[in-house]
Structures are given as structure tokens and as C-alpha cells.
């Protein structure tokens, strides 16, 4: 000690030459990265979505039988009051195309539900 000022310890040159400080720092960094990875894995396991009844039913998608809608009996016996087709052949052609399109759309509609 000189005039009340303590001397600083000497720098360990041997540790500097062997890069011991670098090795210690790298080990610290790896340990920190491993801890971060473990925390992220815990978070992903917490955020995992559990199966619910709705999700399992959505995945299975059983085809529902189409039940005809209820109509009042007095309206079932009435015929059409308007004829909007030019001829019977035009009417038959329109209904056949409509049925073909309905079959084609119906398959994709059921698959998308």
C-alpha cells in the first residue's frame, strides 16, 4: 500500500494466454441459451390446445341426413301459378343443368364443412 491506496492485484497472464476467460464466457452463454430453450419448450407445452368435443366432432364430420322441411298441408296441394319458361323443352333443359350443378356443388360443399 502506498499512501493509503491499495495495490491492484496483478493480471493473471497465464489465464489470458490460455483464453480461460473466453471459455468461461462461452460456457455461460451456452447455459443461458439452454435455459431460454427450456422456457420456450415449457411455454409451447402450456399453449398446446386440448381436444374438445367440438374439435373432435368437427374433424369427424358425419354426414347429416337431410330431413325435408315442414310445410303447411294446405300449401302442398297447390300447383304453380306462373310458367316462366318459354317451352317445356327449355324447362327440362334448365332443370337438368340445375340438378347436375347441384350434384357437383353438393360434394364440395359437404367436404368444406
C-alpha positions in Angstrom: 0.0 0.0 0.0 1.3 3.4 -1.0 0.0 6.4 0.8 -3.4 4.7 1.6 -4.1 3.4 -1.9 -4.2 -0.4 -2.1 -2.4 -2.0 -5.0 -4.4 -3.8 -7.6 -3.8 -7.5 -7.9 -1.7 -8.4 -11.0 -3.4 -9.6 -14.1 -3.1 -13.4 -14.4 -1.2 -13.5 -17.8 -1.3 -17.3 -17.8 -5.2 -17.3 -17.8 -5.2 -14.7 -20.6 -2.8 -16.6 -22.8 -4.9 -19.8 -22.4 -8.2 -18.0 -23.2 -9.7 -19.2 -20.0 -11.9 -16.1 -19.7 -13.3 -16.7 -23.2 -14.0 -20.3 -22.4 -15.8 -19.3 -19.2 -17.9 -16.7 -21.1 -18.8 -19.2 -23.8 -20.0 -21.7 -21.2 -22.1 -19.0 -19.6 -23.7 -18.1 -22.9 -24.5 -21.8 -23.7 -26.1 -22.2 -20.3 -28.2 -19.1 -20.8 -29.3 -20.3 -24.2 -30.2 -23.7 -22.9 -32.3 -22.1 -20.1 -34.1 -19.9 -22.7 -34.8 -23.0 -24.9 -36.2 -24.9 -21.9 -38.5 -21.9 -21.0 -39.8 -21.8 -24.6 -40.5 -25.6 -24.6 -42.5 -25.1 -21.4 -44.4 -22.3 -23.0 -45.3 -24.4 -26.1 -46.5 -27.2 -23.9 -48.7 -24.8 -21.9 -50.1 -23.3 -25.1 -50.9 -26.7 -26.6 -54.6 -26.9 -27.5 -56.5 -29.7 -25.8 -59.1 -31.7 -27.7 -62.6 -30.6 -27.1 -65.9 -32.3 -28.1 -66.4 -29.6 -30.7 -63.0 -30.1 -32.3 -63.4 -33.9 -32.5 -66.8 -33.6 -33.9 -65.6 -31.1 -36.5 -62.9 -33.5 -37.5 -65.2 -36.5 -37.9 -67.9 -34.7 -39.8 -70.7 -37.2 -40.0 -73.0 -36.6 -42.9 -76.3 -35.4 -41.7 -79.4 -36.9 -43.2 -81.4 -34.2 -44.9 -84.9 -34.1 -43.4 -87.5 -32.3 -45.6 -88.7 -29.0 -44.1 -92.2 -28.9 -42.7 -94.8 -27.3 -44.9 -98.4 -26.5 -44.2 -100.6 -29.2 -45.7 -102.9 -26.7 -47.5 -99.9 -25.3 -49.5 -98.6 -28.6 -50.6 -101.6 -29.3 -52.9 -101.4 -26.1 -54.8 -99.7 -26.0 -58.2 -97.5 -23.3 -59.7 -99.4 -20.2 -60.7 -96.7 -18.9 -63.1 -94.9 -20.6 -66.0 -91.7 -18.6 -66.7 -90.1 -21.0 -69.2 -90.6 -20.4 -73.0 -91.3 -24.1 -73.6 -91.4 -27.5 -72.0 -88.0 -28.4 -73.6 -86.4 -25.2 -72.1 -87.8 -26.1 -68.7 -86.4 -29.7 -68.9 -83.0 -28.4 -70.0 -82.8 -25.9 -67.2 -83.8 -28.4 -64.5 -81.3 -31.0 -65.8 -78.5 -28.4 -65.7 -79.5 -27.3 -62.3 -79.5 -30.9 -61.0 -76.0 -31.5 -62.5 -74.7 -28.4 -60.9 -76.3 -29.2 -57.6 -74.6 -32.6 -57.5 -71.2 -31.1 -58.3 -71.5 -28.3 -55.7 -73.0 -30.6 -53.1 -69.9 -32.7 -53.0 -67.6 -29.8 -52.5 -69.9 -28.1 -50.0 -70.1 -31.2 -47.7 -66.3 -31.6 -47.9 -65.7 -28.0 -46.9 -67.9 -28.1 -43.8 
